[in-house]
Amino acid sequence: MLTHTFLHLPGITPFTERALWGQGITTWEQLQRALPFSLAPSPLAHALEESRRRLAQGDARWFSDRLPFWERWRLFADFRGWAAFLDIETTGLSPERGGYVTVVGVYDGREYRPFIRGHNLHLFPREAQRYRLLVTFNGRRFDLPFLEAEFGPALGHVAHVDLLYPLRRLGLRGGLKRIQQAVGLARPTDLEGLGGFHAVLLWRAYQRGDRDALSTLVRYNAEDTVVLEGLMVLVYNALAARLPLGVKPLPFPPRPPLDLPHVSQGR
């Protein structure tokens, strides 16, 4: 999809991109051939060459910085192998109001890893270095501000797709749980009634010595984290199908087995 994208190039608007596609110019190579010959490379020609170089380097952040945030779903197919799906749990609604991170869940399409305050949360910045693309739900307003307050610029190198916005374009509004149910990706029944407020209560219960509360909190986070891959594929396929490009849809991922790692009780 990315090699069909022109929106990140100088002077290209959504209208221009659609017009080019309508003329049969649908790839970077075709656009390069359509440019008028000149002894001096134009800014557009230079940007096309830079795009090829950045894609070869796996520099998702370069493209992310040049695309509107509601169009960053286009990055997914090209950077799926470097993608992390992420969801956090906190003690409040914002770090400015005293809230802090309790759990960071990371799923790479194969394995879910929880990073827990008092256990291994300090290792998350090292884990983040493995990835080039981050996929969240409402992360632009919630997860990333909390992570920045906790770790500083640990995620400054990664591109970010916030599924909240492309899902709205598909008519899917509301919270993550509501959208999961709407698209047939509901969580296990014993976790159905839990929400963000319950995650706060579970952490407080764990701090009072309830060991089972932490296990439930990690399970809750795991469900919110791994479902993001299916939602990302749904978004990518649905929005790509709206474009006159004939982009091949991605296969829908199976639900992973959540054999959660043992959580040490050491504080």
Secondary structure, DSSP 8 states (H G I E B T S, - for coil): -GGG--TTSTT--HHHHHHHHHTT--SHHHHHHHS---SS--HHHHHHHHHHHHHHHT-HHHHHTTS-GGGGGGGHHHHGGGEEEEEEEESSS-GGGT--EEEEEEE-SS-EEEEETTTTGGGHHHHHTT-SEEEESSTTTTHHHHHHHHHSSTTTTSEEEETHHHHHHTT--S-HHHHHHHTT----GGGTT--HHHHHHHHHHHHTT-HHHHHHHHHHHHHHHHHHHHHHHHHHHHHHHTSTT----------------------
